[in-house]
């Protein structure tokens, strides 16, 4: 697999993970959801159209965030001084969760790559200005929480 194809697959998987976590978060099902066979908001047909690599990585991110949510949310809360976690919009909150999970548990990814991808996701999926909030938050977290 080419580097470009792998990057595209990972980006698509992160988008899918954000969409799934958004749906679970919006429906207050983050702690109770365990079955990732059919992702919320996706039909069987849509699931079949996704590559195995995309599904595998998306499920890894989703299950990782769900498994470590208390730790991840605690870190986000410590650095989001002026905006409590429950006041961060659903999309941004879940982009942050995926990014913090990646910084903590995907040791092969440099924090700058994680931050860049989170900013890109925010620019694509959220409001025009929140990418600055996400960039600042993740930059602080990477400098103070993540030892490489």
C-alpha positions, 0 to 999 in steps of 0.5 A: 500500500502506498503512503498516500493511500494509507494516509487517505485510509487513515483520514477516512477512518478518523472521519468515520470514528468522529461520526460514530463517536458523535452519534454515540455522544449525541444519543448519550450511549458512549458508555453503553455501546460495545458492538462495533459491527454496524456503526451508528448512522451507517447502513449495511450497504454503506459499511460494505462500501468501506475498505477493511483497512478503514473499518479496522482503524476506525474501530480501533480508534472508537474502541480505544476512546471508549475504553479510555474515555475517563482518562481522555476526558480528564486530560481534555478537561484540565486543559479546557479551562474556559470551556467545560467538556460538556460545553464543547460541541459534539464534533470538536469534543470527539475530534479531541478525544480521538487526538488525545487517544492517538497521542497517548496510545499510538506511539508511532505517531508524532504529536504534530501529525495527530494535531495536524490531522485533528485540525484538518478534521475540524476544518472539514467537519466543524465550524470555521473557528474551532480549529484554532481551539483544537490546535491550541488545546492539543498543542498544550496537551502534547507539550505537557502530557505526552513524553516522547 
